[in-house]
Amino acid sequence: MGAVWGGLLAAFYFARRGNKRGAWILFAAVLSHWVLDFASHPPDMALAPGLTARFGLGLWNSIPATLAIEGAFWVFAIIIYLRLARSQSWAFRLVFWIPALFLTLAWYGNIAGPPPTNPSIIGYTSLTFFSLTVGWAYWCNRRFKTCG
């Protein structure tokens, strides 16, 4: 399904922007999510709808390993973004670092904290949280003319 969703997103992006390279990058980014989830999840992920085989390496079974590996990805992403960012004004630093620190603390709390009392709420809170994160990143990128 990741390939289907990635293909739909890439097709929509290509139809709007006409950027073939960008469409391929979006497709690869969506597809890579399954690969990253494969490392993190216990064996609970299907390769396709209707298949009974489940996959996952279970990184989440070790909190220290999860913090080390996911934390390294996060730090690496911040370093890349800041190296490519053109605006280094005080406003950019404020608008970038306050949400980045908040996201870091929320991620750590999500891993190290207790599970929610109602597991069905996870989907709604995750969708809201990540939608706000994407909105912040989009606004930050447009407002400060970074990375393009």
N, CA, C and O atoms as CSV, one atom per row, in Angstrom:
chain,resi,resn,atom,element,x,y,z
A,1,MET,N,N,0.826,-1.205,0.000
A,1,MET,CA,C,0.000,0.000,0.000
A,1,MET,C,C,0.861,1.256,0.000
A,1,MET,O,O,0.454,2.298,-0.513
A,2,GLY,N,N,2.064,1.148,0.584
A,2,GLY,CA,C,2.963,2.300,0.551
A,2,GLY,C,C,3.277,2.714,-0.880
A,2,GLY,O,O,3.360,3.904,-1.183
A,3,ALA,N,N,3.452,1.732,-1.756
A,3,ALA,CA,C,3.722,2.038,-3.163
A,3,ALA,C,C,2.515,2.713,-3.810
A,3,ALA,O,O,2.669,3.613,-4.636
A,4,VAL,N,N,1.310,2.273,-3.429
A,4,VAL,CA,C,0.098,2.884,-3.973
A,4,VAL,C,C,-0.018,4.333,-3.494
A,4,VAL,O,O,-0.219,5.242,-4.299
A,5,TRP,N,N,0.109,4.546,-2.175
A,5,TRP,CA,C,0.013,5.910,-1.636
A,5,TRP,C,C,1.130,6.794,-2.187
A,5,TRP,O,O,0.896,7.950,-2.539
A,6,GLY,N,N,2.344,6.247,-2.261
A,6,GLY,CA,C,3.461,7.012,-2.816
A,6,GLY,C,C,3.223,7.380,-4.273
A,6,GLY,O,O,3.527,8.494,-4.702
A,7,GLY,N,N,2.674,6.428,-5.031
A,7,GLY,CA,C,2.365,6.705,-6.437
A,7,GLY,C,C,1.307,7.780,-6.588
A,7,GLY,O,O,1.417,8.652,-7.449
A,8,LEU,N,N,0.269,7.718,-5.741
A,8,LEU,CA,C,-0.784,8.742,-5.799
A,8,LEU,C,C,-0.243,10.123,-5.445
A,8,LEU,O,O,-0.552,11.108,-6.116
A,9,LEU,N,N,0.567,10.191,-4.387
A,9,LEU,CA,C,1.152,11.480,-4.000
A,9,LEU,C,C,2.067,12.004,-5.101
A,9,LEU,O,O,2.015,13.184,-5.447
A,10,ALA,N,N,2.902,11.129,-5.649
A,10,ALA,CA,C,3.819,11.545,-6.713
A,10,ALA,C,C,3.049,12.019,-7.943
A,10,ALA,O,O,3.423,13.012,-8.566
A,11,ALA,N,N,1.976,11.310,-8.294
A,11,ALA,CA,C,1.173,11.707,-9.458
A,11,ALA,C,C,0.501,13.059,-9.223
A,11,ALA,O,O,0.463,13.902,-10.120
A,12,PHE,N,N,-0.029,13.265,-8.017
A,12,PHE,CA,C,-0.655,14.543,-7.687
A,12,PHE,C,C,0.377,15.671,-7.756
A,12,PHE,O,O,0.112,16.727,-8.332
A,13,TYR,N,N,1.552,15.442,-7.166
A,13,TYR,CA,C,2.604,16.457,-7.177
A,13,TYR,C,C,3.037,16.757,-8.610
A,13,TYR,O,O,3.187,17.920,-8.986
A,14,PHE,N,N,3.235,15.716,-9.402
A,14,PHE,CA,C,3.674,15.918,-10.778
A,14,PHE,C,C,2.619,16.673,-11.584
A,14,PHE,O,O,2.957,17.529,-12.402
A,15,ALA,N,N,1.335,16.359,-11.355
A,15,ALA,CA,C,0.260,17.051,-12.063
A,15,ALA,C,C,0.217,18.525,-11.696
A,15,ALA,O,O,-0.085,19.367,-12.543
A,16,ARG,N,N,0.519,18.850,-10.430
A,16,ARG,CA,C,0.477,20.249,-9.978
A,16,ARG,C,C,1.738,21.026,-10.337
A,16,ARG,O,O,1.666,22.196,-10.710
A,17,ARG,N,N,2.892,20.374,-10.223
A,17,ARG,CA,C,4.166,21.072,-10.380
A,17,ARG,C,C,4.928,20.736,-11.659
A,17,ARG,O,O,5.763,21.521,-12.108
A,18,GLY,N,N,4.650,19.590,-12.239
A,18,GLY,CA,C,5.373,19.184,-13.442
A,18,GLY,C,C,6.830,18.832,-13.174
A,18,GLY,O,O,7.650,18.821,-14.092
A,19,ASN,N,N,7.149,18.545,-11.925
A,19,ASN,CA,C,8.527,18.266,-11.524
A,19,ASN,C,C,8.699,16.755,-11.366
A,19,ASN,O,O,8.297,16.173,-10.358
A,20,LYS,N,N,9.304,16.130,-12.382
A,20,LYS,CA,C,9.460,14.677,-12.378
A,20,LYS,C,C,10.384,14.214,-11.255
A,20,LYS,O,O,10.086,13.240,-10.563
A,21,ARG,N,N,11.497,14.909,-11.075
A,21,ARG,CA,C,12.457,14.540,-10.026
A,21,ARG,C,C,11.808,14.633,-8.646
A,21,ARG,O,O,11.964,13.734,-7.819
A,22,GLY,N,N,11.083,15.721,-8.400
A,22,GLY,CA,C,10.397,15.899,-7.130
A,22,GLY,C,C,9.363,14.813,-6.890
A,22,GLY,O,O,9.208,14.345,-5.762
A,23,ALA,N,N,8.657,14.407,-7.934
A,23,ALA,CA,C,7.656,13.343,-7.813
A,23,ALA,C,C,8.333,12.024,-7.419
A,23,ALA,O,O,7.817,11.289,-6.577
A,24,TRP,N,N,9.469,11.729,-8.016
A,24,TRP,CA,C,10.200,10.506,-7.652
A,24,TRP,C,C,10.707,10.561,-6.217
A,24,TRP,O,O,10.690,9.554,-5.508
A,25,ILE,N,N,11.150,11.719,-5.797
A,25,ILE,CA,C,11.629,11.867,-4.413
A,25,ILE,C,C,10.479,11.645,-3.436
A,25,ILE,O,O,10.652,10.971,-2.421
A,26,LEU,N,N,9.317,12.199,-3.729
A,26,LEU,CA,C,8.154,11.986,-2.859
A,26,LEU,C,C,7.753,10.514,-2.830
A,26,LEU,O,O,7.436,9.972,-1.772
A,27,PHE,N,N,7.769,9.871,-3.995
A,27,PHE,CA,C,7.437,8.449,-4.048
A,27,PHE,C,C,8.400,7.644,-3.178
A,27,PHE,O,O,7.980,6.787,-2.401
A,28,ALA,N,N,9.685,7.928,-3.315
A,28,ALA,CA,C,10.695,7.205,-2.526
A,28,ALA,C,C,10.536,7.493,-1.034
A,28,ALA,O,O,10.720,6.598,-0.209
A,29,ALA,N,N,10.200,8.721,-0.685
A,29,ALA,CA,C,10.036,9.076,0.733
A,29,ALA,C,C,8.870,8.309,1.348
A,29,ALA,O,O,8.980,7.807,2.467
A,30,VAL,N,N,7.759,8.216,0.629
A,30,VAL,CA,C,6.612,7.469,1.146
A,30,VAL,C,C,6.954,5.987,1.255
A,30,VAL,O,O,6.635,5.349,2.259
A,31,LEU,N,N,7.591,5.443,0.242
A,31,LEU,CA,C,7.962,4.032,0.258
A,31,LEU,C,C,8.968,3.721,1.360
A,31,LEU,O,O,8.928,2.645,1.958
A,32,SER,N,N,9.863,4.653,1.625
A,32,SER,CA,C,10.877,4.431,2.665
A,32,SER,C,C,10.246,4.337,4.052
A,32,SER,O,O,10.849,3.773,4.966
A,33,HIS,N,N,9.058,4.875,4.218
A,33,HIS,CA,C,8.406,4.823,5.519
A,33,HIS,C,C,8.175,3.369,5.949
A,33,HIS,O,O,8.348,3.029,7.120
A,34,TRP,N,N,7.786,2.521,5.004
A,34,TRP,CA,C,7.574,1.113,5.346
A,34,TRP,C,C,8.891,0.474,5.776
A,34,TRP,O,O,8.925,-0.313,6.722
A,35,VAL,N,N,9.963,0.811,5.089
A,35,VAL,CA,C,11.280,0.250,5.428
A,35,VAL,C,C,11.680,0.671,6.842
A,35,VAL,O,O,12.170,-0.148,7.619
A,36,LEU,N,N,11.471,1.942,7.174
A,36,LEU,CA,C,11.791,2.418,8.522
A,36,LEU,C,C,10.876,1.779,9.565
A,36,LEU,O,O,11.328,1.415,10.650
A,37,ASP,N,N,9.595,1.644,9.237
A,37,ASP,CA,C,8.673,0.967,10.149
A,37,ASP,C,C,9.044,-0.501,10.317
A,37,ASP,O,O,8.879,-1.057,11.403
A,38,PHE,N,N,9.542,-1.135,9.265
A,38,PHE,CA,C,9.972,-2.528,9.333
A,38,PHE,C,C,11.037,-2.707,10.413
A,38,PHE,O,O,11.023,-3.695,11.147
A,39,ALA,N,N,11.953,-1.758,10.505
A,39,ALA,CA,C,12.991,-1.843,11.534
A,39,ALA,C,C,12.421,-1.605,12.929
A,39,ALA,O,O,12.874,-2.224,13.891
A,40,SER,N,N,11.448,-0.730,13.053
A,40,SER,CA,C,10.931,-0.325,14.360
A,40,SER,C,C,9.864,-1.250,14.925
A,40,SER,O,O,9.919,-1.609,16.101
A,41,HIS,N,N,8.908,-1.634,14.118
A,41,HIS,CA,C,7.753,-2.397,14.597
A,41,HIS,C,C,8.116,-3.827,14.967
A,41,HIS,O,O,9.070,-4.396,14.436
A,42,PRO,N,N,7.339,-4.402,15.890
A,42,PRO,CA,C,7.409,-5.862,16.049
A,42,PRO,C,C,6.802,-6.491,14.793
A,42,PRO,O,O,6.249,-5.765,13.967
A,43,PRO,N,N,6.882,-7.798,14.620
A,43,PRO,CA,C,6.313,-8.410,13.405
A,43,PRO,C,C,4.788,-8.280,13.353
A,43,PRO,O,O,4.067,-9.236,13.637
A,44,ASP,N,N,4.308,-7.089,12.989
A,44,ASP,CA,C,2.865,-6.840,12.893
A,44,ASP,C,C,2.475,-6.141,11.597
A,44,ASP,O,O,1.324,-5.734,11.435
A,45,MET,N,N,3.422,-5.997,10.673
A,45,MET,CA,C,3.159,-5.237,9.448
A,45,MET,C,C,3.011,-6.168,8.252
A,45,MET,O,O,3.877,-7.001,7.985
A,46,ALA,N,N,1.897,-6.013,7.535
A,46,ALA,CA,C,1.666,-6.797,6.321
A,46,ALA,C,C,2.386,-6.147,5.150
A,46,ALA,O,O,2.572,-4.930,5.120
A,47,LEU,N,N,2.783,-6.960,4.195
A,47,LEU,CA,C,3.408,-6.435,2.985
A,47,LEU,C,C,2.361,-5.853,2.044
A,47,LEU,O,O,2.631,-4.907,1.304
A,48,ALA,N,N,1.160,-6.430,2.083
A,48,ALA,CA,C,0.048,-5.951,1.255
A,48,ALA,C,C,-1.261,-6.367,1.937
A,48,ALA,O,O,-1.278,-7.323,2.711
A,49,PRO,N,N,-2.357,-5.651,1.651
A,49,PRO,CA,C,-3.636,-6.026,2.246
A,49,PRO,C,C,-4.012,-7.468,1.886
A,49,PRO,O,O,-3.839,-7.898,0.746
A,50,GLY,N,N,-4.523,-8.199,2.864
A,50,GLY,CA,C,-4.963,-9.559,2.629
A,50,GLY,C,C,-3.903,-10.623,2.853
A,50,GLY,O,O,-4.235,-11.806,2.926
A,51,LEU,N,N,-2.639,-10.240,2.964
A,51,LEU,CA,C,-1.584,-11.220,3.214
A,51,LEU,C,C,-1.495,-11.507,4.711
A,51,LEU,O,O,-1.637,-10.604,5.536
A,52,THR,N,N,-1.263,-12.752,5.047
A,52,THR,CA,C,-1.210,-13.118,6.464
A,52,THR,C,C,0.182,-12.954,7.061
A,52,THR,O,O,0.310,-12.780,8.273
A,53,ALA,N,N,1.221,-13.006,6.244
A,53,ALA,CA,C,2.588,-12.860,6.758
A,53,ALA,C,C,2.776,-11.457,7.334
A,53,ALA,O,O,2.322,-10.473,6.750
A,54,ARG,N,N,3.436,-11.374,8.463
A,54,ARG,CA,C,3.689,-10.100,9.130
A,54,ARG,C,C,5.201,-9.920,9.291
A,54,ARG,O,O,5.943,-10.883,9.489
A,55,PHE,N,N,5.638,-8.650,9.200
A,55,PHE,CA,C,7.061,-8.350,9.216
A,55,PHE,C,C,7.379,-7.278,10.246
A,55,PHE,O,O,6.513,-6.478,10.600
A,56,GLY,N,N,8.600,-7.259,10.721
A,56,GLY,CA,C,9.089,-6.254,11.649
A,56,GLY,C,C,10.254,-6.798,12.457
A,56,GLY,O,O,10.258,-7.965,12.849
A,57,LEU,N,N,11.235,-5.952,12.703
A,57,LEU,CA,C,12.422,-6.370,13.452
A,57,LEU,C,C,12.327,-6.068,14.945
A,57,LEU,O,O,13.093,-6.621,15.734
A,58,GLY,N,N,11.405,-5.204,15.339
A,58,GLY,CA,C,11.154,-4.977,16.760
A,58,GLY,C,C,12.122,-4.047,17.470
A,58,GLY,O,O,12.386,-4.232,18.658
A,59,LEU,N,N,12.655,-3.056,16.776
A,59,LEU,CA,C,13.540,-2.089,17.428
A,59,LEU,C,C,12.880,-1.479,18.654
A,59,LEU,O,O,13.557,-1.189,19.640
A,60,TRP,N,N,11.566,-1.281,18.604
A,60,TRP,CA,C,10.848,-0.659,19.721
A,60,TRP,C,C,10.901,-1.492,20.997
A,60,TRP,O,O,10.557,-0.996,22.070
A,61,ASN,N,N,11.321,-2.735,20.899
A,61,ASN,CA,C,11.451,-3.555,22.102
A,61,ASN,C,C,12.600,-3.088,22.985
A,61,ASN,O,O,12.681,-3.468,24.153
A,62,SER,N,N,13.475,-2.276,22.439
A,62,SER,CA,C,14.599,-1.729,23.204
A,62,SER,C,C,14.522,-0.202,23.187
A,62,SER,O,O,14.776,0.429,22.161
A,63,ILE,N,N,14.174,0.376,24.320
A,63,ILE,CA,C,14.090,1.839,24.392
A,63,ILE,C,C,15.449,2.490,24.139
A,63,ILE,O,O,15.503,3.465,23.389
A,64,PRO,N,N,16.555,2.006,24.725
A,64,PRO,CA,C,17.848,2.631,24.424
A,64,PRO,C,C,18.222,2.571,22.936
A,64,PRO,O,O,18.725,3.549,22.383
A,65,ALA,N,N,17.977,1.429,22.293
A,65,ALA,CA,C,18.288,1.326,20.863
A,65,ALA,C,C,17.396,2.252,20.043
A,65,ALA,O,O,17.858,2.873,19.086
A,66,THR,N,N,16.125,2.345,20.412
A,66,THR,CA,C,15.200,3.240,19.716
A,66,THR,C,C,15.657,4.684,19.851
A,66,THR,O,O,15.697,5.423,18.867
A,67,LEU,N,N,16.004,5.083,21.072
A,67,LEU,CA,C,16.474,6.455,21.285
A,67,LEU,C,C,17.741,6.729,20.479
A,67,LEU,O,O,17.872,7.796,19.879
A,68,ALA,N,N,18.669,5.783,20.460
A,68,ALA,CA,C,19.926,5.982,19.749
A,68,ALA,C,C,19.713,6.077,18.236
A,68,ALA,O,O,20.229,6.994,17.598
A,69,ILE,N,N,18.972,5.155,17.669
A,69,ILE,CA,C,18.818,5.116,16.212
A,69,ILE,C,C,17.876,6.209,15.718
A,69,ILE,O,O,18.224,6.949,14.798
A,70,GLU,N,N,16.697,6.322,16.308
A,70,GLU,CA,C,15.775,7.368,15.872
A,70,GLU,C,C,16.331,8.756,16.196
A,70,GLU,O,O,16.164,9.697,15.419
A,71,GLY,N,N,16.994,8.875,17.351
A,71,GLY,CA,C,17.612,10.153,17.708
A,71,GLY,C,C,18.696,10.550,16.724
A,71,GLY,O,O,18.825,11.726,16.381
A,72,ALA,N,N,19.478,9.576,16.266
A,72,ALA,CA,C,20.524,9.868,15.279
A,72,ALA,C,C,19.909,10.343,13.962
A,72,ALA,O,O,20.422,11.271,13.338
A,73,PHE,N,N,18.816,9.713,13.540
A,73,PHE,CA,C,18.110,10.170,12.335
A,73,PHE,C,C,17.633,11.607,12.499
A,73,PHE,O,O,17.778,12.419,11.585
A,74,TRP,N,N,17.068,11.923,13.655
A,74,TRP,CA,C,16.535,13.260,13.931
A,74,TRP,C,C,17.648,14.303,13.908
A,74,TRP,O,O,17.509,15.350,13.276
A,75,VAL,N,N,18.744,14.019,14.593
A,75,VAL,CA,C,19.872,14.957,14.623
A,75,VAL,C,C,20.444,15.142,13.220
A,75,VAL,O,O,20.761,16.262,12.820
A,76,PHE,N,N,20.575,14.053,12.480
A,76,PHE,CA,C,21.082,14.110,11.107
A,76,PHE,C,C,20.172,14.981,10.237
A,76,PHE,O,O,20.663,15.788,9.447
A,77,ALA,N,N,18.850,14.825,10.376
A,77,ALA,CA,C,17.907,15.622,9.594
A,77,ALA,C,C,18.022,17.109,9.938
A,77,ALA,O,O,17.978,17.956,9.046
A,78,ILE,N,N,18.167,17.424,11.212
A,78,ILE,CA,C,18.321,18.828,11.618
A,78,ILE,C,C,19.609,19.406,11.047
A,78,ILE,O,O,19.615,20.528,10.542
A,79,ILE,N,N,20.685,18.657,11.123
A,79,ILE,CA,C,21.968,19.128,10.588
A,79,ILE,C,C,21.864,19.388,9.088
A,79,ILE,O,O,22.328,20.423,8.609
A,80,ILE,N,N,21.274,18.481,8.355
A,80,ILE,CA,C,21.122,18.678,6.903
A,80,ILE,C,C,20.280,19.910,6.619
A,80,ILE,O,O,20.641,20.729,5.774
A,81,TYR,N,N,19.158,20.048,7.320
A,81,TYR,CA,C,18.282,21.193,7.083
A,81,TYR,C,C,19.015,22.506,7.356
A,81,TYR,O,O,18.947,23.438,6.554
A,82,LEU,N,N,19.709,22.575,8.478
A,82,LEU,CA,C,20.394,23.817,8.831
A,82,LEU,C,C,21.534,24.131,7.879
A,82,LEU,O,O,21.832,25.301,7.635
A,83,ARG,N,N,22.170,23.114,7.344
A,83,ARG,CA,C,23.247,23.347,6.370
A,83,ARG,C,C,22.697,23.887,5.060
A,83,ARG,O,O,23.371,24.646,4.365
A,84,LEU,N,N,21.468,23.497,4.721
A,84,LEU,CA,C,20.849,23.949,3.478
A,84,LEU,C,C,20.062,25.243,3.650
A,84,LEU,O,O,19.785,25.934,2.670
A,85,ALA,N,N,19.701,25.575,4.882
A,85,ALA,CA,C,18.896,26.773,5.135
A,85,ALA,C,C,19.710,28.023,4.816
A,85,ALA,O,O,20.881,28.138,5.177
A,86,ARG,N,N,19.065,28.938,4.140
A,86,ARG,CA,C,19.752,30.171,3.757
A,86,ARG,C,C,19.580,31.279,4.787
A,86,ARG,O,O,20.474,32.106,4.966
A,87,SER,N,N,18.449,31.299,5.457
A,87,SER,CA,C,18.165,32.376,6.400
A,87,SER,C,C,18.736,32.027,7.775
A,87,SER,O,O,18.431,30.974,8.334
A,88,GLN,N,N,19.552,32.904,8.303
A,88,GLN,CA,C,20.112,32.688,9.637
A,88,GLN,C,C,19.795,33.854,10.567
A,88,GLN,O,O,20.578,34.167,11.464
A,89,SER,N,N,18.659,34.490,10.354
A,89,SER,CA,C,18.249,35.599,11.202
A,89,SER,C,C,17.820,35.076,12.572
A,89,SER,O,O,17.605,33.877,12.746
A,90,TRP,N,N,17.699,35.974,13.530
A,90,TRP,CA,C,17.260,35.576,14.872
A,90,TRP,C,C,15.843,35.021,14.819
A,90,TRP,O,O,15.502,34.104,15.566
A,91,ALA,N,N,15.009,35.585,13.927
A,91,ALA,CA,C,13.630,35.109,13.806
A,91,ALA,C,C,13.600,33.667,13.301
A,91,ALA,O,O,12.822,32.848,13.790
A,92,PHE,N,N,14.448,33.363,12.323
A,92,PHE,CA,C,14.517,31.984,11.825
A,92,PHE,C,C,14.926,31.036,12.943
A,92,PHE,O,O,14.315,29.983,13.126
A,93,ARG,N,N,15.953,31.406,13.685
A,93,ARG,CA,C,16.416,30.530,14.771
A,93,ARG,C,C,15.320,30.309,15.812
A,93,ARG,O,O,15.151,29.197,16.312
A,94,LEU,N,N,14.589,31.348,16.131
A,94,LEU,CA,C,13.499,31.231,17.095
A,94,LEU,C,C,12.384,30.344,16.560
A,94,LEU,O,O,11.928,29.431,17.249
A,95,VAL,N,N,11.950,30.608,15.345
A,95,VAL,CA,C,10.854,29.854,14.741
A,95,VAL,C,C,11.269,28.411,14.462
A,95,VAL,O,O,10.421,27.518,14.463
A,96,PHE,N,N,12.543,28.171,14.226
A,96,PHE,CA,C,13.005,26.810,13.981
A,96,PHE,C,C,13.234,26.035,15.273
A,96,PHE,O,O,12.738,24.919,15.421
A,97,TRP,N,N,13.985,26.619,16.214
A,97,TRP,CA,C,14.425,25.858,17.380
A,97,TRP,C,C,13.342,25.598,18.421
A,97,TRP,O,O,13.356,24.541,19.053
A,98,ILE,N,N,12.412,26.515,18.621
A,98,ILE,CA,C,11.369,26.265,19.628
A,98,ILE,C,C,10.519,25.053,19.237
A,98,ILE,O,O,10.357,24.150,20.058
A,99,PRO,N,N,9.965,24.995,18.006
A,99,PRO,CA,C,9.221,23.780,17.649
A,99,PRO,C,C,10.116,22.534,17.564
A,99,PRO,O,O,9.669,21.438,17.902
A,100,ALA,N,N,11.368,22.684,17.119
A,100,ALA,CA,C,12.261,21.525,17.045
A,100,ALA,C,C,12.500,20.940,18.438
A,100,ALA,O,O,12.518,19.721,18.602
A,101,LEU,N,N,12.680,21.793,19.429
A,101,LEU,CA,C,12.847,21.306,20.799
A,101,LEU,C,C,11.561,20.676,21.328
A,101,LEU,O,O,11.599,19.649,22.006
A,102,PHE,N,N,10.427,21.297,21.016
A,102,PHE,CA,C,9.140,20.732,21.413
A,102,PHE,C,C,8.938,19.350,20.795
A,102,PHE,O,O,8.517,18.419,21.481
A,103,LEU,N,N,9.236,19.213,19.499
A,103,LEU,CA,C,9.099,17.920,18.823
A,103,LEU,C,C,10.023,16.877,19.440
A,103,LEU,O,O,9.645,15.715,19.590
A,104,THR,N,N,11.236,17.293,19.798
A,104,THR,CA,C,12.183,16.369,20.415
A,104,THR,C,C,11.650,15.878,21.759
A,104,THR,O,O,11.687,14.681,22.042
A,105,LEU,N,N,11.162,16.782,22.571
A,105,LEU,CA,C,10.612,16.395,23.872
A,105,LEU,C,C,9.363,15.524,23.729
A,105,LEU,O,O,9.178,14.570,24.485
A,106,ALA,N,N,8.510,15.853,22.763
A,106,ALA,CA,C,7.308,15.049,22.530
A,106,ALA,C,C,7.687,13.647,22.069
A,106,ALA,O,O,7.077,12.668,22.501
A,107,TRP,N,N,8.683,13.539,21.200
A,107,TRP,CA,C,9.157,12.232,20.728
A,107,TRP,C,C,9.710,11.419,21.894
A,107,TRP,O,O,9.395,10.237,22.037
A,108,TYR,N,N,10.527,12.048,22.718
A,108,TYR,CA,C,11.103,11.345,23.861
A,108,TYR,C,C,10.002,10.890,24.830
A,108,TYR,O,O,10.020,9.758,25.314
A,109,GLY,N,N,9.053,11.778,25.102
A,109,GLY,CA,C,7.939,11.424,25.980
A,109,GLY,C,C,7.091,10.296,25.415
A,109,GLY,O,O,6.576,9.462,26.160
A,110,ASN,N,N,6.950,10.275,24.105
A,110,ASN,CA,C,6.188,9.219,23.452
A,110,ASN,C,C,6.868,7.862,23.628
A,110,ASN,O,O,6.199,6.841,23.787
A,111,ILE,N,N,8.189,7.859,23.599
A,111,ILE,CA,C,8.936,6.610,23.735
A,111,ILE,C,C,9.075,6.208,25.198
A,111,ILE,O,O,8.834,5.053,25.550
A,112,ALA,N,N,9.456,7.137,26.038
A,112,ALA,CA,C,9.786,6.825,27.428
A,112,ALA,C,C,8.585,6.881,28.370
A,112,ALA,O,O,8.637,6.342,29.476
A,113,GLY,N,N,7.512,7.528,27.938
A,113,GLY,CA,C,6.356,7.676,28.814
A,113,GLY,C,C,5.461,6.451,28.816
A,113,GLY,O,O,5.676,5.515,28.047
A,114,PRO,N,N,4.460,6.459,29.678
A,114,PRO,CA,C,3.530,5.323,29.747
A,114,PRO,C,C,2.618,5.311,28.516
A,114,PRO,O,O,2.414,6.349,27.886
A,115,PRO,N,N,2.077,4.155,28.176
A,115,PRO,CA,C,1.142,4.093,27.048
A,115,PRO,C,C,-0.148,4.835,27.392
A,115,PRO,O,O,-0.485,4.970,28.568
A,116,PRO,N,N,-0.864,5.311,26.390
A,116,PRO,CA,C,-2.120,6.014,26.665
A,116,PRO,C,C,-3.155,5.059,27.243
A,116,PRO,O,O,-3.126,3.856,26.984
A,117,THR,N,N,-4.065,5.616,28.030
A,117,THR,CA,C,-5.117,4.788,28.634
A,117,THR,C,C,-6.100,4.286,27.583
A,117,THR,O,O,-6.681,3.213,27.741
A,118,ASN,N,N,-6.289,5.047,26.519
A,118,ASN,CA,C,-7.178,4.657,25.429
A,118,ASN,C,C,-6.358,4.564,24.140
A,118,ASN,O,O,-6.120,5.591,23.506
A,119,PRO,N,N,-5.916,3.366,23.729
A,119,PRO,CA,C,-5.065,3.223,22.547
A,119,PRO,C,C,-5.704,3.703,21.249
A,119,PRO,O,O,-4.984,4.031,20.305
A,120,SER,N,N,-7.028,3.755,21.171
A,120,SER,CA,C,-7.669,4.188,19.928
A,120,SER,C,C,-7.428,5.668,19.639
A,120,SER,O,O,-7.605,6.108,18.503
A,121,ILE,N,N,-7.032,6.432,20.639
A,121,ILE,CA,C,-6.784,7.863,20.447
A,121,ILE,C,C,-5.443,8.115,19.755
A,121,ILE,O,O,-5.213,9.217,19.257
A,122,ILE,N,N,-4.561,7.124,19.713
A,122,ILE,CA,C,-3.227,7.288,19.131
A,122,ILE,C,C,-3.300,7.774,17.692
A,122,ILE,O,O,-2.551,8.673,17.308
A,123,GLY,N,N,-4.179,7.202,16.899
A,123,GLY,CA,C,-4.286,7.597,15.495
A,123,GLY,C,C,-4.660,9.059,15.332
A,123,GLY,O,O,-4.080,9.762,14.505
A,124,TYR,N,N,-5.629,9.524,16.118
A,124,TYR,CA,C,-6.069,10.918,16.016
A,124,TYR,C,C,-5.004,11.896,16.485
A,124,TYR,O,O,-4.766,12.922,15.847
A,125,THR,N,N,-4.370,11.574,17.597
A,125,THR,CA,C,-3.335,12.485,18.090
A,125,THR,C,C,-2.124,12.490,17.165
A,125,THR,O,O,-1.517,13.538,16.942
A,126,SER,N,N,-1.773,11.337,16.631
A,126,SER,CA,C,-0.642,11.276,15.699
A,126,SER,C,C,-0.937,12.077,14.439
A,126,SER,O,O,-0.088,12.835,13.970
A,127,LEU,N,N,-2.135,11.912,13.888
A,127,LEU,CA,C,-2.501,12.656,12.684
A,127,LEU,C,C,-2.472,14.155,12.942
A,127,LEU,O,O,-1.955,14.915,12.124
A,128,THR,N,N,-3.018,14.582,14.061
A,128,THR,CA,C,-3.016,15.999,14.407
A,128,THR,C,C,-1.588,16.511,14.608
A,128,THR,O,O,-1.208,17.545,14.059
A,129,PHE,N,N,-0.815,15.788,15.388
A,129,PHE,CA,C,0.553,16.192,15.703
A,129,PHE,C,C,1.404,16.292,14.438
A,129,PHE,O,O,2.104,17.286,14.239
A,130,PHE,N,N,1.349,15.278,13.589
A,130,PHE,CA,C,2.185,15.289,12.393
A,130,PHE,C,C,1.674,16.269,11.347
A,130,PHE,O,O,2.470,16.809,10.580
A,131,SER,N,N,0.388,16.510,11.297
A,131,SER,CA,C,-0.138,17.538,10.390
A,131,SER,C,C,0.359,18.920,10.804
A,131,SER,O,O,0.749,19.726,9.959
A,132,LEU,N,N,0.341,19.188,12.109
A,132,LEU,CA,C,0.884,20.467,12.595
A,132,LEU,C,C,2.379,20.569,12.317
A,132,LEU,O,O,2.874,21.648,11.990
A,133,THR,N,N,3.099,19.464,12.442
A,133,THR,CA,C,4.537,19.460,12.166
A,133,THR,C,C,4.810,19.781,10.705
A,133,THR,O,O,5.687,20.590,10.401
A,134,VAL,N,N,4.070,19.155,9.802
A,134,VAL,CA,C,4.246,19.423,8.369
A,134,VAL,C,C,3.879,20.872,8.064
A,134,VAL,O,O,4.567,21.543,7.295
A,135,GLY,N,N,2.793,21.352,8.671
A,135,GLY,CA,C,2.417,22.756,8.479
A,135,GLY,C,C,3.498,23.712,8.959
A,135,GLY,O,O,3.808,24.691,8.279
A,136,TRP,N,N,4.079,23.435,10.132
A,136,TRP,CA,C,5.166,24.267,10.651
A,136,TRP,C,C,6.354,24.243,9.698
A,136,TRP,O,O,6.912,25.294,9.382
A,137,ALA,N,N,6.747,23.062,9.236
A,137,ALA,CA,C,7.903,22.949,8.344
A,137,ALA,C,C,7.646,23.689,7.030
A,137,ALA,O,O,8.534,24.367,6.513
A,138,TYR,N,N,6.441,23.560,6.496
A,138,TYR,CA,C,6.093,24.243,5.256
A,138,TYR,C,C,6.133,25.758,5.446
A,138,TYR,O,O,6.707,26.477,4.627
A,139,TRP,N,N,5.526,26.235,6.520
A,139,TRP,CA,C,5.511,27.670,6.789
A,139,TRP,C,C,6.929,28.196,7.003
A,139,TRP,O,O,7.300,29.242,6.470
A,140,CYS,N,N,7.713,27.464,7.786
A,140,CYS,CA,C,9.085,27.875,8.076
A,140,CYS,C,C,9.885,27.953,6.782
A,140,CYS,O,O,10.632,28.909,6.569
A,141,ASN,N,N,9.736,26.967,5.930
A,141,ASN,CA,C,10.468,26.928,4.675
A,141,ASN,C,C,10.049,28.069,3.747
A,141,ASN,O,O,10.896,28.675,3.090
A,142,ARG,N,N,8.755,28.364,3.690
A,142,ARG,CA,C,8.272,29.447,2.827
A,142,ARG,C,C,8.618,30.817,3.405
A,142,ARG,O,O,9.019,31.716,2.665
A,143,ARG,N,N,8.471,30.984,4.698
A,143,ARG,CA,C,8.682,32.277,5.343
A,143,ARG,C,C,10.130,32.714,5.288
A,143,ARG,O,O,10.420,33.894,5.087
A,144,PHE,N,N,11.037,31.774,5.464
A,144,PHE,CA,C,12.448,32.130,5.554
A,144,PHE,C,C,13.245,31.765,4.321
A,144,PHE,O,O,14.475,31.822,4.333
A,145,LYS,N,N,12.551,31.387,3.248
A,145,LYS,CA,C,13.196,31.113,1.956
A,145,LYS,C,C,14.352,30.147,2.088
A,145,LYS,O,O,15.425,30.372,1.529
A,146,THR,N,N,14.137,29.080,2.820
A,146,THR,CA,C,15.199,28.102,3.004
A,146,THR,C,C,15.068,26.984,2.009
A,146,THR,O,O,13.980,26.727,1.492
A,147,CYS,N,N,16.147,26.330,1.739
A,147,CYS,CA,C,16.194,25.122,0.904
A,147,CYS,C,C,15.477,25.305,-0.427
A,147,CYS,O,O,14.738,24.413,-0.844
A,148,GLY,N,N,15.664,26.391,-1.082
A,148,GLY,CA,C,15.089,26.515,-2.420
A,148,GLY,C,C,14.234,27.710,-2.522
A,148,GLY,O,O,13.666,27.973,-3.582
